[in-house]
Amino acid sequence: MDWWRLDLNPKVVAAVRKANIQSMKEILSLSGPDLQRLTKLSNRDVQYLHKTVAVATKSDPVVTALQMYNGQCPFPTQNQRLSMGCPILDLLLRGGIPLMGITEIVGESSAGKTQICMQLCLSVQFPCRYGGQESGAVYICTEDAFPNKRLQQLIAFQPMLRDDVPADVVNNIKFGNNIFIEHVADVESFNHCLSKRIPILLSRGLIRLVVIDSIAALVRCEFGAADSIVKAKCLQKFGTMLHHLSHRFCSPIICVNQVTGAVSDSHLAHSELGLLDRRVLPALGLTWSNQLLMRLMVCRTHICIEGKLPEGEVCASTTGTVIRRMEIIFAPHLPQSFCNYIINEQGVRGMKETGVNGTREVGMNKLTIKTILKVSI
């Protein structure tokens, strides 16, 4: 260690060398009395030595909570988000999905979980100034085959969905070439994928997003009711591996989860279901919940919309487009809130109130709401 580069008295430098201290880490690991005993320096010299070494080793500036709240954090990753591909959904999430951590999308069948994940796989390929990461994504399927036809449809409608991005930028992105599909059927294959295959793609910069659809299917098939302890250890192991990948490569992890029915009111009382009244719970229990940074619950409502689109075409009045709902169950940086959205040929589009009776705004489209009657059988 070249101690002469530090602003220290030559007497202090000579004492440190005589004590055979080789690095600044050793000085910081020693207490004041221990360092004073080894170097034979005065208490004042030891305090100055500690302070000088601490300043020299500090790589990042100190950030206050007020600076973080005002968006003045000097750490760029703290303020960066992966866009959902829709400004209204981005507004709900205050920019989109955080780059570091595990985000869970949980909901019943046909709620739109896979649609949201595929839209994220396209959004990550946009330049950073448009909410992307200029890289690809890996999509891990554990249940059904990957919906490639729907992906091709979403790619074809990207210029219409992302009208905030110049057309030449959208047309220059080869969306289909940057999505890697992996099918795994058991825990062993999934473990090999996380430990061997995905780190290679991340280290080469080919991907900046990992989607797992779904995490519950693997565990439910592998473990029975009597294997709760083994299942909990397996979930903790996977959570640790995913967190390591996310923080090492600054890449968001999206995990799709299923729901289970609440057996009794006591189960609902001890769960964090957010603002809306539901009779379902996220699968995998508290062990998996503790691994998550953010949980988003999506559901399908009993309302559909019909009306005129900007092109003058009329939506089908017999069925209409079903309104779905996304709710923030928990997140360290967001309050509990929710937003309605629809899924059409263009992709997932959020809805916001316009202040007009009976109408909502879907992107730039004003549509009329009608109720679908539930028929009891």
Secondary structure, DSSP 8 states (H G I E B T S, - for coil): --GGGSS--HHHHHHHHHTT---HHHHHHS-HHHHHHHH---HHHHHHHHHHHHHHH--S----HHHHHTT--S-HHHH-EE--SSHHHHHHTTTSEESSSEEEEEE-TTSSHHHHHHHHHHHTTS-GGGT--SSEEEEEESSS---HHHHHHHHHTHHHHTTTS-HHHHHT--GGGGEEEEE--SHHHHHHIIIIIHHHHHHTTSEEEEEEE-HHHHHHHH--TT-HHHHHHHHHHHHHHHHHHHHHHT--EEEEE-EEE--SHHHHHTS---SS--SEEETTHHHHHTT-SEEEEEEEEEEEEE-B-TTS-B--TTT-EEEEEEEEEE-TT--S-EEEEEEETTEEEEEEE-SSTTEEEETTEEEEEEE------
